[in-house]
Amino acid sequence: MKKTRFGIIGTGRISDWVLKGAVLEPRFEAAAVCSRSEESAAAFAAKHGIEKTFTDIDAMASDPSIDAIYIGTPNHTHHDIAIRCMNHGKHVLCEKPLASNAREVSEMIAAAKANGVILMEAMISTLSPNFRMVQERLKTMGKVRHYSGTFCQFSSKYDKLQRILNGEDSSPVPSSFNPDCSGGSLMDIGIYPIYPMVTLFGRPKSVKADITTCDVPTSRGMKPVDLQGCVVYEYDGMSAVTMYSKIADSRLRTEISCQEGILSLDQIHITRQVDFIPHGAPTSGRASGPSVQDITVPCDPDEYLCEFREFIDVLESGRQESGNNSLDNSLAVAEIMDEIRRQGGIIFPADLLF
Ligand SMILES: NC(=O)c1ccc[n+]([C@@H]2O[C@H](COP(=O)([O-])OP(=O)(O)OC[C@H]3O[C@@H](n4cnc5c(N)ncnc54)[C@H](OP(=O)(O)O)[C@@H]3O)[C@@H](O)[C@H]2O)c1
């Protein structure tokens, strides 16, 4: 069996996590790792049984024994790293969000097309078996009336941020809360309910955002970063809402309400359980009507496996891009997030470059 030989960029927690899923794909091979430090590269390579180490991205990307690159570095670095790798003729699987803004995403798409390589956003939500089942099931559900997607998870890095803001911790603001790194709640977790909405329903006609921010130290002085948000979207004949937070938890399920009933997903970032609640299902014990059906399909043994399976499927089939994680979906999501940030007054250094 031919294996796709990946070079991994970044030796942080996410690269570690995704590799545990990637190695379950028999066509995957971790062939090289690139870190800013030789020690981190060597430690990561030893832990994951990787043959080659690099500290120079161009050296790894120009190595002819590497087929594809996985990018697991902070958001503000994705655009530059991905374009460099694609210009060396490598296919790229890049962590979400694909880039800082829609301008950068457009430039990455242009580089993928110019070099004839695959570029895919590593968004697991739209590739999991249960999401794909929901996508199929929707075809039998009649008109969709409402989508409500939620991902709210208190971040331990928010405690750290507060210590930094109170002067009790002198370390830099974590990248997920740092506008210099194109961070913030929207980019970190708010994207999870938005990407599936776009995959299922396309671009909305309008976007109205209500977001909570706080000022954090940046290279441009104290600047706002978003902590949580609630966004309402207008579509033809349906409405949608997404909620996200890094300062509060929520167990609200994600719902797609249709003419024939409701598809209720336990969580949207990685769906593991789905109920079908038929139209007319009773809401009290005394009423009668059709009962709720658990329509869950088996999950993958690891949640990150699906993105490597999809990427290698696309590569082996000769297609130019993924269906669910298409370039146009990634661009539409970036445009929506630009608009949410515009309404909330969140600006990244990458927005100021023209
Ligand atoms: N799919 C998911 O479930 C998931 C979960 C968490 C995060 N993410 C995404 O993964 C990405 C990384 O997030 P994270 O929180 O892991 O970030 P992070 O800890 O700040 O950085 C990850 C790694 O990137 C490298 N790095 C850091 N700063 C860099 C820079 N300025 N230039 C180049 N490389 C740099 C470092 O590796 P070296 O020291 O080896 O260079 C670092 O360990 C983000 O895009 C995030 O949205 C995805």
The ligand as a Gaussian input file, in Angstrom:
#p B3LYP/6-31G(d) Opt

LIG

0 1
 N       -8.270000      20.828000      15.599000
 C       -8.259000      21.016000      16.911000
 O       -8.901000      20.315000      17.686000
 C       -7.376000      22.087000      17.461000
 C       -7.168000      22.164000      18.836000
 C       -6.294000      23.137000      19.306000
 C       -5.671000      23.995000      18.417000
 N       -5.929000      23.912000      17.095000
 C       -5.260000      24.814000      16.142000
 O       -3.895000      24.430000      16.116000
 C       -3.085000      25.572000      15.896000
 C       -2.042000      25.649000      16.997000
 O       -2.690000      25.946000      18.211000
 P       -1.935000      25.802000      19.597000
 O       -2.814000      26.298000      20.658000
 O       -1.365000      24.424000      19.676000
 O       -0.737000      26.881000      19.365000
 P        0.616000      27.046000      20.167000
 O        0.668000      26.091000      21.306000
 O        0.782000      28.505000      20.443000
 O        1.706000      26.648000      19.058000
 C        1.801000      25.333000      18.545000
 C        3.214000      25.094000      18.058000
 O        3.496000      25.955000      16.958000
 C        4.882000      26.338000      16.980000
 N        4.917000      27.813000      17.018000
 C        4.567000      28.641000      18.030000
 N        4.715000      29.924000      17.674000
 C        5.171000      29.921000      16.407000
 C        5.538000      30.938000      15.479000
 N        5.453000      32.227000      15.807000
 N        5.977000      30.551000      14.268000
 C        6.069000      29.241000      13.933000
 N        5.744000      28.233000      14.780000
 C        5.308000      28.569000      15.985000
 C        5.470000      25.749000      18.248000
 O        6.125000      24.546000      17.895000
 P        7.730000      24.550000      17.798000
 O        8.224000      25.095000      19.094000
 O        8.027000      23.125000      17.574000
 O        8.127000      25.421000      16.645000
 C        4.273000      25.450000      19.100000
 O        4.454000      24.397000      19.999000
 C       -4.015000      26.776000      15.851000
 O       -4.278000      27.114000      14.506000
 C       -5.284000      26.279000      16.522000
 O       -6.451000      26.927000      16.053000
 C       -6.737000      22.955000      16.607000

